[in-house]
């Protein structure tokens, strides 16, 4: 019910109009009218429940009010009186209308839905995600390079360029107890492999749960019926070379795995489908220092020396004995070195 309601609410917000003549149970909180009644709207915030006919007559009185006053004064012309839907309501109406307004005011409480007096107390269902999207941004110029709605079944993106960060935008709704928070659960996983030893190291990092709004202290307080949150994720933030492994190592695909959790005012939670973003692997981006090991003959691994010279084996002559009994052998190392 909640998910359907908030999909409709999202459409209403886009269109910029709200109907008060039809709504689901407790859509308007404690001011929700019983079936057959609507808000009078004699003035902004006038939520006294009246019949549809009375609401129409009220709107008509509002439009005719200025014509019923003595020009330049707040005094009504003969035959008209102040409506007094509130103490400051000086719209001029007939005497019978003023009597009807007083009667409607007296019945205001009886015409509200009693089940909506405290909708949060009666909330037994979790909130609903309305729409979640992911947007990729190129780090060098902050240009958006792609955006898409995350399907209900989740989203998987692979081979994303390492010069991208991404922003997950989430919206969730609960028409009873509201949305207390939207937070993130997730981690980053990658593998670094040292070329010389051919040994891989798996690494993981837990992502921060608060939204950008929470971090910036701009989050809406309380439990609004509809809440939006954004999560900016950049696994390479703080590294100008966009690396997570040493520049002499292979870096396998880096994977960001996240889910979103919406919690309503009663503490009930809804978890989104998984979102997985995989970044492309990275080959070594630098060589090794001159004189250092740059490869292994057995494994066939070779790195580039920093001075531009070729990685090669160390060859030396080892001699034993004396004079005519002396013998020498050519020795070549298994490891390769920079000259």
C-alpha positions in Angstrom: 0.0 0.0 0.0 2.8 2.4 1.0 4.8 1.8 -2.2 1.8 2.4 -4.4 0.8 5.5 -2.5 4.2 7.1 -2.7 4.6 6.3 -6.4 1.4 8.3 -6.9 2.7 11.0 -4.6 5.9 11.3 -6.6 3.8 11.8 -9.8 1.7 14.4 -8.0 4.7 16.3 -7.0 6.0 16.3 -10.5 2.7 17.6 -11.9 2.6 20.2 -9.1 -1.0 19.6 -8.0 -2.5 17.8 -5.1 -6.1 16.6 -4.9 -7.9 16.7 -1.5 -11.0 14.8 -2.7 -9.4 11.4 -2.9 -6.7 9.8 -0.8 -5.6 6.7 0.9 -6.1 6.1 4.7 -4.2 8.7 6.8 -2.5 10.3 3.8 -2.8 13.7 5.5 -2.0 12.6 9.0 -4.2 13.8 11.9 -6.1 16.2 9.5 -7.4 13.3 7.3 -11.1 13.7 6.8 -13.7 10.9 7.1 -15.0 9.6 3.8 -17.4 12.1 2.2 -15.6 15.2 3.5 -12.8 17.4 2.2 -10.8 20.4 3.5 -12.7 23.6 3.4 -9.7 25.7 2.4 -11.3 29.0 3.3 -7.7 30.2 3.9 -4.2 28.6 3.7 -4.1 25.8 6.3 -7.8 25.6 6.8 -8.3 21.9 7.3 -11.8 21.9 8.7 -13.6 19.0 7.0 -16.8 20.0 5.1 -18.9 18.6 2.2 -17.7 19.1 -1.3 -20.6 21.5 -1.9 -19.5 23.7 1.0 -15.9 23.7 -0.2 -17.1 25.0 -3.6 -19.2 27.7 -2.1 -16.3 28.7 0.1 -14.1 29.2 -2.9 -16.8 31.2 -4.6 -17.1 33.5 -1.5 -13.4 34.0 -1.5 -13.5 35.3 -5.1 -16.6 37.6 -4.4 -15.4 38.8 -1.0 -13.8 42.1 -2.2 -16.9 43.1 -4.2 -19.0 42.8 -1.0 -17.1 45.4 1.0 -17.5 49.1 1.2 -14.6 50.4 -1.1 -11.5 51.3 0.9 -12.7 49.8 4.1 -13.0 46.4 5.8 -16.7 46.9 6.3 -19.2 44.6 4.5 -21.9 46.1 2.4 -25.5 45.8 3.8 -26.7 42.2 3.7 -23.3 40.7 4.3 -21.2 39.9 7.4 -17.7 38.7 8.2 -17.4 34.9 7.7 -15.1 34.3 10.6 -13.9 30.9 9.7 -11.0 32.0 11.9 -10.8 35.1 14.1 -9.0 37.0 11.3 -11.3 35.9 8.5 -13.1 39.0 7.2 -14.4 37.6 3.9 -18.0 39.1 3.5 -20.7 36.4 3.2 -24.4 36.1 3.8 -25.7 35.5 7.3 -26.7 31.9 6.6 -23.2 31.2 5.3 -21.7 32.6 8.5 -24.0 30.3 10.5 -23.0 27.3 8.4 -19.3 28.2 9.0 -19.7 28.2 12.7 -21.5 24.9 12.6 -18.7 23.3 10.5 -16.1 24.6 12.9 -18.0 23.0 15.8 -18.1 19.6 14.0 -14.4 19.7 12.8 -13.1 17.1 15.3 -16.0 14.7 14.6 -15.4 14.8 10.9 -11.7 13.8 11.1 -10.7 10.1 10.8 -10.0 9.0 14.4 -7.7 6.2 13.1 -5.4 9.0 11.8 -5.1 10.8 15.1 -1.7 9.1 15.6 -0.8 7.3 12.4 2.7 6.5 13.6 1.3 4.5 16.5 -0.6 2.2 14.2 2.2 1.7 11.7 3.0 -2.0 11.3 4.4 -2.1 7.8 8.0 -1.1 6.7 8.7 1.9 4.4 9.1 1.7 0.6 11.8 2.9 -1.7 10.3 5.2 -4.3 13.1 5.5 -6.8 16.9 5.0 -6.6 19.3 6.2 -9.3 23.1 6.1 -9.9 25.0 8.8 -11.7 28.7 8.5 -12.8 30.9 11.6 -12.7 34.3 12.1 -14.3 36.7 13.3 -11.6 38.9 15.5 -13.8 36.1 18.0 -14.7 33.1 16.9 -12.6 31.1 16.1 -15.8 28.2 13.7 -15.5 28.9 10.8 -17.9 26.0 8.6 -17.3 22.9 8.1 -15.2 20.2 5.4 -14.8 17.4 4.3 -12.6 18.2 1.3 -10.5 15.7 -1.5 -11.3 13.8 -3.2 -8.4 16.1 -6.3 -8.9 19.3 -4.3 -8.5 22.1 -3.1 -10.7 25.5 -4.4 -11.8 28.0 -2.3 -13.7 31.4 -3.6 -14.7 34.6 -2.3 -16.2 33.9 1.2 -15.1 36.8 3.5 -15.8 38.9 4.4 -12.8 38.6 8.1 -13.3 34.9 7.9 -12.3 33.1 8.4 -9.0 29.4 7.7 -8.6 26.5 9.1 -6.7 23.6 7.0 -5.6 20.4 9.0 -5.0 17.6 7.3 -3.0 14.1 8.3 -2.1 11.9 6.5 0.3 8.4 7.1 1.8 6.1 6.1 4.6 2.7 7.7 4.9 2.2 6.7 8.5 5.3 7.1 10.7 7.5 8.8 8.1 11.2 8.1 7.2 13.7 8.5 10.0 16.8 7.7 7.9 18.2 6.3 4.7 21.7 4.8 5.2 24.2 2.7 3.2 25.6 -0.7 3.9 28.5 -1.7 1.7 32.2 -2.5 1.2 35.0 -2.2 -1.3 37.0 -5.3 -2.3 40.2 -5.5 -4.5 43.3 -7.6 -5.0 46.9 -6.5 -5.3 49.4 -8.9 -6.9 53.2 -8.2 -6.6 54.7 -9.0 -10.0 58.0 -10.3 -8.5 56.6 -12.7 -5.9 53.4 -13.5 -7.8 51.5 -13.3 -4.5 48.1 -11.8 -4.4 46.7 -9.9 -1.4 42.9 -9.5 -1.0 41.8 -6.3 0.7 38.4 -5.0 1.9 37.2 -1.7 3.2 33.8 -0.9 4.8 32.0 2.1 3.4 30.6 4.9 5.6 26.9 4.5 6.3 25.7 8.2 6.6 24.4 10.0 3.6 26.0 13.2 2.1 23.2 15.2 3.8 24.0 13.7 7.2 27.7 14.4 6.8 27.0 18.0 5.8 24.4 18.5 8.5 21.7 19.3 5.9 19.5 16.3 6.5 15.8 17.1 7.1 15.1 16.7 10.8 12.3 14.5 12.2 10.4 11.9 10.1 9.1 13.4 6.9 6.7 11.3 4.9 9.1 11.4 1.9 12.9 11.6 2.4 15.7 11.8 -0.2 19.4 11.0 0.4 22.6 11.0 -1.7 25.7 8.9 -1.3 28.9 9.9 -3.1 31.4 7.0 -3.5 34.9 7.3 -4.8 37.2 4.3 -4.0 40.3 6.2 -5.2 39.7 9.5 -3.4 42.8 11.0 -2.0 45.1 9.3 -4.6 46.0 11.5 -7.6 47.1 8.4 -9.6 43.7 6.7 -8.9 45.4 3.6 -7.4 44.7 1.3 -4.5 47.7 -0.9 -5.0 51.4 0.0 -5.2 52.3 1.3 -8.6 54.6 -1.8 -9.1 51.8 -4.3 -8.5 48.9 -5.5 -10.6 45.5 -4.3 -9.3 42.6 -6.6 -10.1 39.1 -5.4 -10.6 37.9 -3.3 -7.7 34.3 -4.0 -6.7 31.9 -1.8 -4.7 29.0 -3.7 -3.3 26.2 -1.7 -1.5 22.6 -1.9 -0.4 20.5 0.9 1.0 18.4 0.7 4.2 15.4 2.9 4.8 14.0 3.1 8.4 10.6 4.6 9.3 9.6 6.3 12.5 8.6 3.0 14.2 12.1 1.5 13.5 10.9 -0.8 10.7 13.3 -1.2 7.8 13.4 -1.9 4.1 16.6 -3.0 2.3 17.1 -2.2 -1.4 18.3 -4.7 -4.0 22.1 -5.0 -4.3 24.0 -2.4 -6.3 27.4 -3.6 -7.6 29.9 -1.3 -9.4 33.1 -3.0 -10.8 36.1 -0.9 -11.8 38.5 -2.1 -14.5 41.8 -3.8 -13.5 45.0 -1.8 -13.5 48.5 -2.9 -14.7 51.6 -1.5 -13.0 52.1 2.2 -13.6 55.7 2.5 -12.6 59.0 0.6 -12.8 61.6 -0.2 -10.1 64.6 1.6 -8.9 67.9 1.2 -10.7 69.8 -1.8 -9.3 66.7 -3.4 -7.9 65.1 -6.7 -8.9 62.9 -6.2 -11.9 61.7 -9.7 -12.7 61.9 -13.5 -12.3 63.1 -15.8 -15.0 61.2 -18.8 -13.9 57.9 -16.9 -13.7 58.6 -14.9 -16.8 57.8 -11.6 -15.1 59.5 -8.4 -16.2 59.0 -4.8 -15.1 60.4 -1.7 -16.7 63.4 0.0 -15.1 63.0 3.6 -14.2 66.0 4.8 -16.2 64.7 3.3 -19.4 67.3 0.5 -19.5 66.3 -3.0 -20.1 65.8 -5.5 -17.3 68.5 -8.2 -17.6 70.1 -11.1 -15.8 73.2 -10.5 -13.7 76.1 -12.5 -15.1 79.4 -13.0 -13.3 82.5 -15.3 -13.5 83.2 -17.4 -10.4 86.8 -18.9 -10.2 88.2 -21.4 -7.8 91.7 -22.9 -7.3 95.2 -21.4 -8.0 97.2 -20.9 -11.1 97.0 -23.9 -13.4 94.5 -25.5 -11.2 92.2 -22.5 -11.3 88.8 -23.1 -13.0 86.2 -20.4 -13.8 82.5 -20.7 -14.4 80.0 -18.3 -15.9 77.1 -17.7 -13.4 73.8 -16.2 -14.4 71.2 -15.3 -11.8 67.6 -16.5 -11.9 66.3 -13.1 -10.9 66.6 -10.1 -13.3 67.9 -6.7 -12.3 68.0 -3.2 -13.6 71.6 -2.2 -14.6 
